[in-house]
Amino acid sequence: MSLLKNLFGSGSRPDNTNSRVEDRADNRPDQHQGQSGGASRTSGQKAGSQEKGKRQSQQKNKGGARDKGQKSKDNRSRSNPKGRKQTPPKPKPPNPETIGFFGELDLPGELTSAIADLGFTDATPVQHDVLPHSLAGEDVIAQAQTGTGKTAAFLISILTYHLENPEESARSKGTPFALVIAPTRELVLQITADAESLSEYIDINVLSVVGGIDYDLQRQQLQKQVDIVVATPGRLLDFCRSRTIDLGSVDSLVIDEADRMLSMGFIPDVKAIIRRTPYKDVRQTQLFSATFSEDIKRLAESWTREPVRIEIEPKQVAVETVDQRFYLTASDAKFDVLYNLFNEESVSRVIVFVNRRDQTRRLFERMRKHNIRCGMLTGEVPQRKRIKTLDDFKEGRIQVLVATDVAGRGIHVDDISHVVNYNLPEDPEDYVHRIGRTGRAGSAGTAISLVCEDDSFMMPDIEALLGTSVNYEQPAQHLLNPAPQAAGQTSRSRH
């Protein structure tokens, strides 16, 4: 559970919270009336906006503390229709000494017990800054890298709101109360797994919606009761257009890795999805992005209402937790360095990033011929095979993953000892995302970049993003020893 390490935050929910509205009839651009079928709600955008402001004002007046025994109520009540998973086991009250500061949050008992079971105590910086606001119902725009614990921050606030505001009537099937949008299939599946761990003692149904997995099977799952949907934009929009899913009752919206969705061209789909949710005045919106370009800032402003802005500079994540090394390496010596690196004792679990699919495939095949236990992740690999490859990597059945940036963004695996940049990325922001696969949640990690003449042109932008100059070094002599010739490989084809 790499995204859930070191959980902690101080914050609370307001009392007398009203539900967010479904009726969104208004004259604002890019908004329209949602589909029917949600739980009973108040009506009118103005009323919803007033309730949201009142809720936040009440929270501030209470000084950030929740009165024990007074859970906020709105007009929602929990039901248990056919198709829902069985009621979870009754949680065991955690010992306050074992959950650290989480014991002071006054979170619902079901959630606190799950956190205790996972063994988490301390907060990461983004959790410490986000949770007081997200638990108070405020909109949040946060700059945060992957691996900083941001997933736990938004999941804790979603689950807390749901537990403290039971529904009066059942939502229709295929009508979630929370939606998380993420750019890659791997990231969606990881968020879903983390949500299931945190909801161990909560009667809730979490569903991932992604491409590359049987469409009809997902459609059948959406025709049952669903509470939290975690999705990639393309497949989700397909289901929206076919009216398989109704987003008109979404109380909590999370947009994760917004910068990546922008670079991958998903923003038009995301806009179309958000237009199908209640208006921003009457839902809580949390947006997370590793970087804040002007485009991301404009989008964030259009999707949120009076958001709290939280920024953690990328260099704080990249420099403090990752040992970055830059080896000056001739292009035809890169494989030698890589091969010898795998034989070092400190190298246990490695991700090798390559810029293009064809380069990734060639490097993967070459590593296999040298009997290196490896797997490949690119956009062309079928989803089921990608899932199996990730499982093999997590379980230690393979030592090395060779991946492109798009596929690698969704890798969330504990104890990755090394990240190797076989090529430096053309986008300097991808460099930060790559090395963020190691050194996660404050643990130590090593990132090695093999810099040849072609790669050197990317270094000025990377240094500018990191805010510091880097030290270049020659690889140790043992790393430059020629790799053995693989079976069927001629001397002319070695490089």
Secondary structure, DSSP 8 states (H G I E B T S, - for coil): -GGGTT--------SS-----SB---S-TT-----S-S----B-HHHHHHHHHHHHHHHHHTTT---TT-----SB-----TTS-----------HHHHGGGGGS---HHHHHHHHHHT-----HHHHHHHHHHTTT--EEEE--TTSSHHHHHHHHHHHHHHHS-BSS---TT--SEEEE-SSHHHHHHHHHHHHHHTTTS---EEEE-TTS-HHHHHHHHTS--SEEEE-HHHHHHHHHTTSS--TT--EEEE-SHHHHHHTT-HHHHHHHHTTS--GGGSEEEEEESS--HHHHHHHHHH-SS-EEEE--HHHHHHHHEEEEEEE--GGGHHHHHHHHTTSTT--SEEEE-SSHHHHHHHHHHHHHTT--EEEE-TTS-HHHHHHHHHHHHTTS-SEEEE-HHHHTT---TT--EEEESS--SSHHHHHHHHTTSSGGG--EEEEEEE-TTGGGGHHHHHHHHTS---EE---GGGGS-----TT--GGG--
